[in-house]
Amino acid sequence: MYERSEVRALFISASGFTGPAIEESERALNQRVIVLGELRELVLLLERQGDVAAWLREKVRFAQLERRPLALLGSDF
């Protein structure tokens, strides 16, 4: 991922992320857009037929502007 220009990454975990994984993702935000998501977020979104594109855009916004690759979003999508 680091060797490709303009690449973005979305990592989905069924068991959450460790502190070191989140910290490394935060450091990587200096060079790439990295978004971390939990499977339960995505499942809840799909169960209520939410807008996946809007959910992803908001997660990218948090990663880029607030330097938070793991932003657990509510049910607004």
PDB file as gemmi writes it, atoms N, CA and C in Angstrom:
CRYST1    1.000    1.000    1.000  90.00  90.00  90.00 P 1                      
ATOM      1  N   MET A   1       0.803  -1.177   0.000  1.00  0.00           N  
ATOM      2  CA  MET A   1       0.000   0.000   0.000  1.00  0.00           C  
ATOM      3  C   MET A   1       0.862   1.264   0.000  1.00  0.00           C  
ATOM      4  N   TYR A   2       1.985   1.250   0.695  1.00  0.00           N  
ATOM      5  CA  TYR A   2       2.821   2.446   0.774  1.00  0.00           C  
ATOM      6  C   TYR A   2       3.520   2.760  -0.537  1.00  0.00           C  
ATOM      7  N   GLU A   3       3.696   1.783  -1.389  1.00  0.00           N  
ATOM      8  CA  GLU A   3       4.436   1.992  -2.622  1.00  0.00           C  
ATOM      9  C   GLU A   3       3.589   2.519  -3.769  1.00  0.00           C  
ATOM     10  N   ARG A   4       2.276   2.546  -3.607  1.00  0.00           N  
ATOM     11  CA  ARG A   4       1.386   3.001  -4.664  1.00  0.00           C  
ATOM     12  C   ARG A   4       0.916   4.414  -4.371  1.00  0.00           C  
ATOM     13  N   SER A   5       1.017   5.279  -5.361  1.00  0.00           N  
ATOM     14  CA  SER A   5       0.588   6.662  -5.157  1.00  0.00           C  
ATOM     15  C   SER A   5      -0.932   6.761  -5.193  1.00  0.00           C  
ATOM     16  N   GLU A   6      -1.437   7.706  -4.446  1.00  0.00           N  
ATOM     17  CA  GLU A   6      -2.869   8.004  -4.401  1.00  0.00           C  
ATOM     18  C   GLU A   6      -3.744   6.830  -3.965  1.00  0.00           C  
ATOM     19  N   VAL A   7      -3.193   5.882  -3.256  1.00  0.00           N  
ATOM     20  CA  VAL A   7      -3.983   4.746  -2.799  1.00  0.00           C  
ATOM     21  C   VAL A   7      -4.662   5.092  -1.475  1.00  0.00           C  
ATOM     22  N   ARG A   8      -5.842   4.536  -1.278  1.00  0.00           N  
ATOM     23  CA  ARG A   8      -6.575   4.671  -0.021  1.00  0.00           C  
ATOM     24  C   ARG A   8      -6.863   3.269   0.484  1.00  0.00           C  
ATOM     25  N   ALA A   9      -7.082   3.148   1.789  1.00  0.00           N  
ATOM     26  CA  ALA A   9      -7.311   1.814   2.349  1.00  0.00           C  
ATOM     27  C   ALA A   9      -8.481   1.840   3.315  1.00  0.00           C  
ATOM     28  N   LEU A  10      -9.271   0.790   3.249  1.00  0.00           N  
ATOM     29  CA  LEU A  10     -10.366   0.576   4.178  1.00  0.00           C  
ATOM     30  C   LEU A  10     -10.156  -0.802   4.792  1.00  0.00           C  
ATOM     31  N   PHE A  11      -9.991  -0.834   6.107  1.00  0.00           N  
ATOM     32  CA  PHE A  11      -9.819  -2.087   6.824  1.00  0.00           C  
ATOM     33  C   PHE A  11     -11.045  -2.301   7.693  1.00  0.00           C  
ATOM     34  N   ILE A  12     -11.678  -3.453   7.542  1.00  0.00           N  
ATOM     35  CA  ILE A  12     -12.839  -3.814   8.337  1.00  0.00           C  
ATOM     36  C   ILE A  12     -12.435  -4.978   9.243  1.00  0.00           C  
ATOM     37  N   SER A  13     -12.717  -4.843  10.534  1.00  0.00           N  
ATOM     38  CA  SER A  13     -12.368  -5.886  11.487  1.00  0.00           C  
ATOM     39  C   SER A  13     -13.614  -6.404  12.193  1.00  0.00           C  
ATOM     40  N   ALA A  14     -13.685  -7.706  12.337  1.00  0.00           N  
ATOM     41  CA  ALA A  14     -14.782  -8.320  13.078  1.00  0.00           C  
ATOM     42  C   ALA A  14     -14.505  -8.326  14.579  1.00  0.00           C  
ATOM     43  N   SER A  15     -13.260  -8.125  14.972  1.00  0.00           N  
ATOM     44  CA  SER A  15     -12.897  -8.212  16.384  1.00  0.00           C  
ATOM     45  C   SER A  15     -12.306  -6.922  16.937  1.00  0.00           C  
ATOM     46  N   GLY A  16     -12.444  -5.840  16.228  1.00  0.00           N  
ATOM     47  CA  GLY A  16     -11.905  -4.564  16.694  1.00  0.00           C  
ATOM     48  C   GLY A  16     -10.443  -4.397  16.320  1.00  0.00           C  
ATOM     49  N   PHE A  17      -9.865  -3.282  16.726  1.00  0.00           N  
ATOM     50  CA  PHE A  17      -8.474  -2.963  16.403  1.00  0.00           C  
ATOM     51  C   PHE A  17      -7.694  -2.745  17.686  1.00  0.00           C  
ATOM     52  N   THR A  18      -6.457  -3.176  17.703  1.00  0.00           N  
ATOM     53  CA  THR A  18      -5.600  -2.967  18.864  1.00  0.00           C  
ATOM     54  C   THR A  18      -5.116  -1.521  18.887  1.00  0.00           C  
ATOM     55  N   GLY A  19      -4.673  -1.091  20.038  1.00  0.00           N  
ATOM     56  CA  GLY A  19      -4.106   0.254  20.168  1.00  0.00           C  
ATOM     57  C   GLY A  19      -2.962   0.498  19.198  1.00  0.00           C  
ATOM     58  N   PRO A  20      -1.993  -0.424  19.111  1.00  0.00           N  
ATOM     59  CA  PRO A  20      -0.890  -0.224  18.172  1.00  0.00           C  
ATOM     60  C   PRO A  20      -1.345  -0.144  16.702  1.00  0.00           C  
ATOM     61  N   ALA A  21      -2.381  -0.892  16.339  1.00  0.00           N  
ATOM     62  CA  ALA A  21      -2.883  -0.832  14.958  1.00  0.00           C  
ATOM     63  C   ALA A  21      -3.493   0.533  14.675  1.00  0.00           C  
ATOM     64  N   ILE A  22      -4.214   1.074  15.636  1.00  0.00           N  
ATOM     65  CA  ILE A  22      -4.809   2.402  15.463  1.00  0.00           C  
ATOM     66  C   ILE A  22      -3.715   3.460  15.393  1.00  0.00           C  
ATOM     67  N   GLU A  23      -2.725   3.360  16.262  1.00  0.00           N  
ATOM     68  CA  GLU A  23      -1.609   4.315  16.262  1.00  0.00           C  
ATOM     69  C   GLU A  23      -0.857   4.287  14.940  1.00  0.00           C  
ATOM     70  N   GLU A  24      -0.592   3.096  14.412  1.00  0.00           N  
ATOM     71  CA  GLU A  24       0.112   2.992  13.128  1.00  0.00           C  
ATOM     72  C   GLU A  24      -0.730   3.588  12.008  1.00  0.00           C  
ATOM     73  N   SER A  25      -2.018   3.378  12.058  1.00  0.00           N  
ATOM     74  CA  SER A  25      -2.910   3.958  11.056  1.00  0.00           C  
ATOM     75  C   SER A  25      -2.911   5.477  11.143  1.00  0.00           C  
ATOM     76  N   GLU A  26      -2.871   6.002  12.360  1.00  0.00           N  
ATOM     77  CA  GLU A  26      -2.803   7.455  12.541  1.00  0.00           C  
ATOM     78  C   GLU A  26      -1.516   8.011  11.952  1.00  0.00           C  
ATOM     79  N   ARG A  27      -0.406   7.324  12.156  1.00  0.00           N  
ATOM     80  CA  ARG A  27       0.870   7.768  11.571  1.00  0.00           C  
ATOM     81  C   ARG A  27       0.819   7.706  10.053  1.00  0.00           C  
ATOM     82  N   ALA A  28       0.200   6.679   9.528  1.00  0.00           N  
ATOM     83  CA  ALA A  28       0.131   6.511   8.068  1.00  0.00           C  
ATOM     84  C   ALA A  28      -0.735   7.579   7.408  1.00  0.00           C  
ATOM     85  N   LEU A  29      -1.619   8.215   8.189  1.00  0.00           N  
ATOM     86  CA  LEU A  29      -2.469   9.261   7.622  1.00  0.00           C  
ATOM     87  C   LEU A  29      -1.665  10.440   7.090  1.00  0.00           C  
ATOM     88  N   ASN A  30      -0.402  10.552   7.467  1.00  0.00           N  
ATOM     89  CA  ASN A  30       0.448  11.607   6.921  1.00  0.00           C  
ATOM     90  C   ASN A  30       0.736  11.393   5.443  1.00  0.00           C  
ATOM     91  N   GLN A  31       0.630  10.155   4.977  1.00  0.00           N  
ATOM     92  CA  GLN A  31       0.949   9.829   3.592  1.00  0.00           C  
ATOM     93  C   GLN A  31      -0.231   9.290   2.810  1.00  0.00           C  
ATOM     94  N   ARG A  32      -1.171   8.632   3.467  1.00  0.00           N  
ATOM     95  CA  ARG A  32      -2.287   7.957   2.807  1.00  0.00           C  
ATOM     96  C   ARG A  32      -3.562   8.140   3.610  1.00  0.00           C  
ATOM     97  N   VAL A  33      -4.679   7.947   2.953  1.00  0.00           N  
ATOM     98  CA  VAL A  33      -5.953   7.932   3.662  1.00  0.00           C  
ATOM     99  C   VAL A  33      -6.238   6.490   4.058  1.00  0.00           C  
ATOM    100  N   ILE A  34      -6.319   6.275   5.351  1.00  0.00           N  
ATOM    101  CA  ILE A  34      -6.602   4.949   5.887  1.00  0.00           C  
ATOM    102  C   ILE A  34      -7.832   5.063   6.774  1.00  0.00           C  
ATOM    103  N   VAL A  35      -8.792   4.197   6.535  1.00  0.00           N  
ATOM    104  CA  VAL A  35     -10.027   4.190   7.290  1.00  0.00           C  
ATOM    105  C   VAL A  35     -10.174   2.821   7.948  1.00  0.00           C  
ATOM    106  N   LEU A  36     -10.492   2.835   9.235  1.00  0.00           N  
ATOM    107  CA  LEU A  36     -10.735   1.605   9.971  1.00  0.00           C  
ATOM    108  C   LEU A  36     -12.224   1.538  10.304  1.00  0.00           C  
ATOM    109  N   GLY A  37     -12.798   0.385  10.106  1.00  0.00           N  
ATOM    110  CA  GLY A  37     -14.205   0.196  10.428  1.00  0.00           C  
ATOM    111  C   GLY A  37     -14.417  -1.129  11.111  1.00  0.00           C  
ATOM    112  N   GLU A  38     -15.458  -1.185  11.907  1.00  0.00           N  
ATOM    113  CA  GLU A  38     -15.783  -2.437  12.575  1.00  0.00           C  
ATOM    114  C   GLU A  38     -16.950  -3.089  11.851  1.00  0.00           C  
ATOM    115  N   LEU A  39     -16.900  -4.398  11.781  1.00  0.00           N  
ATOM    116  CA  LEU A  39     -17.912  -5.151  11.055  1.00  0.00           C  
ATOM    117  C   LEU A  39     -19.315  -4.852  11.573  1.00  0.00           C  
ATOM    118  N   ARG A  40     -19.448  -4.683  12.876  1.00  0.00           N  
ATOM    119  CA  ARG A  40     -20.781  -4.423  13.437  1.00  0.00           C  
ATOM    120  C   ARG A  40     -21.365  -3.113  12.913  1.00  0.00           C  
ATOM    121  N   GLU A  41     -20.514  -2.110  12.666  1.00  0.00           N  
ATOM    122  CA  GLU A  41     -20.970  -0.847  12.065  1.00  0.00           C  
ATOM    123  C   GLU A  41     -21.609  -1.104  10.710  1.00  0.00           C  
ATOM    124  N   LEU A  42     -20.892  -1.861   9.912  1.00  0.00           N  
ATOM    125  CA  LEU A  42     -21.345  -2.129   8.557  1.00  0.00           C  
ATOM    126  C   LEU A  42     -22.593  -2.998   8.543  1.00  0.00           C  
ATOM    127  N   VAL A  43     -22.649  -3.992   9.414  1.00  0.00           N  
ATOM    128  CA  VAL A  43     -23.822  -4.864   9.483  1.00  0.00           C  
ATOM    129  C   VAL A  43     -25.057  -4.065   9.898  1.00  0.00           C  
ATOM    130  N   LEU A  44     -24.913  -3.228  10.922  1.00  0.00           N  
ATOM    131  CA  LEU A  44     -26.044  -2.406  11.363  1.00  0.00           C  
ATOM    132  C   LEU A  44     -26.516  -1.474  10.250  1.00  0.00           C  
ATOM    133  N   LEU A  45     -25.584  -0.916   9.531  1.00  0.00           N  
ATOM    134  CA  LEU A  45     -25.914  -0.033   8.419  1.00  0.00           C  
ATOM    135  C   LEU A  45     -26.693  -0.785   7.338  1.00  0.00           C  
ATOM    136  N   LEU A  46     -26.218  -1.965   6.979  1.00  0.00           N  
ATOM    137  CA  LEU A  46     -26.867  -2.751   5.936  1.00  0.00           C  
ATOM    138  C   LEU A  46     -28.227  -3.281   6.388  1.00  0.00           C  
ATOM    139  N   GLU A  47     -28.353  -3.614   7.675  1.00  0.00           N  
ATOM    140  CA  GLU A  47     -29.631  -4.116   8.180  1.00  0.00           C  
ATOM    141  C   GLU A  47     -30.752  -3.090   8.043  1.00  0.00           C  
ATOM    142  N   ARG A  48     -30.413  -1.835   8.223  1.00  0.00           N  
ATOM    143  CA  ARG A  48     -31.450  -0.816   8.087  1.00  0.00           C  
ATOM    144  C   ARG A  48     -31.410  -0.113   6.733  1.00  0.00           C  
ATOM    145  N   GLN A  49     -30.712  -0.752   5.783  1.00  0.00           N  
ATOM    146  CA  GLN A  49     -30.613  -0.283   4.409  1.00  0.00           C  
ATOM    147  C   GLN A  49     -30.121   1.161   4.355  1.00  0.00           C  
ATOM    148  N   GLY A  50     -29.084   1.415   5.135  1.00  0.00           N  
ATOM    149  CA  GLY A  50     -28.477   2.742   5.185  1.00  0.00           C  
ATOM    150  C   GLY A  50     -27.657   3.031   3.939  1.00  0.00           C  
ATOM    151  N   ASP A  51     -27.186   4.229   3.859  1.00  0.00           N  
ATOM    152  CA  ASP A  51     -26.412   4.696   2.720  1.00  0.00           C  
ATOM    153  C   ASP A  51     -24.924   4.395   2.954  1.00  0.00           C  
ATOM    154  N   VAL A  52     -24.450   3.341   2.346  1.00  0.00           N  
ATOM    155  CA  VAL A  52     -23.063   2.907   2.539  1.00  0.00           C  
ATOM    156  C   VAL A  52     -22.092   3.963   2.016  1.00  0.00           C  
ATOM    157  N   ALA A  53     -22.416   4.586   0.895  1.00  0.00           N  
ATOM    158  CA  ALA A  53     -21.535   5.610   0.323  1.00  0.00           C  
ATOM    159  C   ALA A  53     -21.398   6.801   1.273  1.00  0.00           C  
ATOM    160  N   ALA A  54     -22.503   7.232   1.870  1.00  0.00           N  
ATOM    161  CA  ALA A  54     -22.455   8.355   2.810  1.00  0.00           C  
ATOM    162  C   ALA A  54     -21.660   7.970   4.054  1.00  0.00           C  
ATOM    163  N   TRP A  55     -21.836   6.741   4.531  1.00  0.00           N  
ATOM    164  CA  TRP A  55     -21.090   6.244   5.685  1.00  0.00           C  
ATOM    165  C   TRP A  55     -19.583   6.285   5.409  1.00  0.00           C  
ATOM    166  N   LEU A  56     -19.207   5.801   4.245  1.00  0.00           N  
ATOM    167  CA  LEU A  56     -17.794   5.777   3.885  1.00  0.00           C  
ATOM    168  C   LEU A  56     -17.237   7.187   3.705  1.00  0.00           C  
ATOM    169  N   ARG A  57     -17.995   8.071   3.078  1.00  0.00           N  
ATOM    170  CA  ARG A  57     -17.545   9.464   2.928  1.00  0.00           C  
ATOM    171  C   ARG A  57     -17.298  10.110   4.285  1.00  0.00           C  
ATOM    172  N   GLU A  58     -18.186   9.861   5.238  1.00  0.00           N  
ATOM    173  CA  GLU A  58     -18.029  10.446   6.567  1.00  0.00           C  
ATOM    174  C   GLU A  58     -16.817   9.864   7.290  1.00  0.00           C  
ATOM    175  N   LYS A  59     -16.566   8.586   7.127  1.00  0.00           N  
ATOM    176  CA  LYS A  59     -15.382   7.974   7.741  1.00  0.00           C  
ATOM    177  C   LYS A  59     -14.104   8.540   7.125  1.00  0.00           C  
ATOM    178  N   VAL A  60     -14.113   8.758   5.823  1.00  0.00           N  
ATOM    179  CA  VAL A  60     -12.952   9.358   5.150  1.00  0.00           C  
ATOM    180  C   VAL A  60     -12.757  10.791   5.647  1.00  0.00           C  
ATOM    181  N   ARG A  61     -13.850  11.515   5.822  1.00  0.00           N  
ATOM    182  CA  ARG A  61     -13.754  12.894   6.324  1.00  0.00           C  
ATOM    183  C   ARG A  61     -13.098  12.915   7.710  1.00  0.00           C  
ATOM    184  N   PHE A  62     -13.524  12.023   8.600  1.00  0.00           N  
ATOM    185  CA  PHE A  62     -12.914  11.938   9.925  1.00  0.00           C  
ATOM    186  C   PHE A  62     -11.425  11.628   9.818  1.00  0.00           C  
ATOM    187  N   ALA A  63     -11.074  10.717   8.939  1.00  0.00           N  
ATOM    188  CA  ALA A  63      -9.669  10.336   8.786  1.00  0.00           C  
ATOM    189  C   ALA A  63      -8.842  11.513   8.264  1.00  0.00           C  
ATOM    190  N   GLN A  64      -9.353  12.216   7.279  1.00  0.00           N  
ATOM    191  CA  GLN A  64      -8.590  13.302   6.672  1.00  0.00           C  
ATOM    192  C   GLN A  64      -8.541  14.556   7.536  1.00  0.00           C  
ATOM    193  N   LEU A  65      -9.684  14.990   8.034  1.00  0.00           N  
ATOM    194  CA  LEU A  65      -9.743  16.271   8.728  1.00  0.00           C  
ATOM    195  C   LEU A  65      -9.435  16.181  10.216  1.00  0.00           C  
ATOM    196  N   GLU A  66      -9.850  15.106  10.841  1.00  0.00           N  
ATOM    197  CA  GLU A  66      -9.659  14.983  12.285  1.00  0.00           C  
ATOM    198  C   GLU A  66      -8.540  14.020  12.652  1.00  0.00           C  
ATOM    199  N   ARG A  67      -7.909  13.427  11.642  1.00  0.00           N  
ATOM    200  CA  ARG A  67      -6.792  12.492  11.851  1.00  0.00           C  
ATOM    201  C   ARG A  67      -7.212  11.317  12.728  1.00  0.00           C  
ATOM    202  N   ARG A  68      -8.439  10.855  12.512  1.00  0.00           N  
ATOM    203  CA  ARG A  68      -8.971   9.713  13.268  1.00  0.00           C  
ATOM    204  C   ARG A  68      -9.350   8.614  12.291  1.00  0.00           C  
ATOM    205  N   PRO A  69      -8.497   7.612  12.102  1.00  0.00           N  
ATOM    206  CA  PRO A  69      -8.837   6.541  11.154  1.00  0.00           C  
ATOM    207  C   PRO A  69      -9.991   5.669  11.642  1.00  0.00           C  
ATOM    208  N   LEU A  70     -10.178   5.592  12.962  1.00  0.00           N  
ATOM    209  CA  LEU A  70     -11.274   4.802  13.519  1.00  0.00           C  
ATOM    210  C   LEU A  70     -12.266   5.753  14.170  1.00  0.00           C  
ATOM    211  N   ALA A  71     -13.308   6.075  13.438  1.00  0.00           N  
ATOM    212  CA  ALA A  71     -14.393   6.909  13.960  1.00  0.00           C  
ATOM    213  C   ALA A  71     -15.649   6.054  13.908  1.00  0.00           C  
ATOM    214  N   LEU A  72     -16.129   5.645  15.072  1.00  0.00           N  
ATOM    215  CA  LEU A  72     -17.333   4.821  15.122  1.00  0.00           C  
ATOM    216  C   LEU A  72     -18.542   5.740  14.992  1.00  0.00           C  
ATOM    217  N   LEU A  73     -19.232   5.599  13.881  1.00  0.00           N  
ATOM    218  CA  LEU A  73     -20.312   6.514  13.566  1.00  0.00           C  
ATOM    219  C   LEU A  73     -21.641   5.968  14.054  1.00  0.00           C  
ATOM    220  N   GLY A  74     -22.534   6.859  14.374  1.00  0.00           N  
ATOM    221  CA  GLY A  74     -23.857   6.488  14.857  1.00  0.00           C  
ATOM    222  C   GLY A  74     -24.765   6.013  13.736  1.00  0.00           C  
ATOM    223  N   SER A  75     -26.038   6.124  13.958  1.00  0.00           N  
ATOM    224  CA  SER A  75     -27.027   5.568  13.014  1.00  0.00           C  
ATOM    225  C   SER A  75     -27.578   6.635  12.081  1.00  0.00           C  
ATOM    226  N   ASP A  76     -26.804   7.631  11.743  1.00  0.00           N  
ATOM    227  CA  ASP A  76     -27.287   8.714  10.888  1.00  0.00           C  
ATOM    228  C   ASP A  76     -27.259   8.373   9.409  1.00  0.00           C  
ATOM    229  N   PHE A  77     -26.815   7.198   9.056  1.00  0.00           N  
ATOM    230  CA  PHE A  77     -26.661   6.871   7.640  1.00  0.00           C  
ATOM    231  C   PHE A  77     -27.665   5.845   7.270  1.00  0.00           C  
TER     232      PHE A  77                                                      
END                                                                             
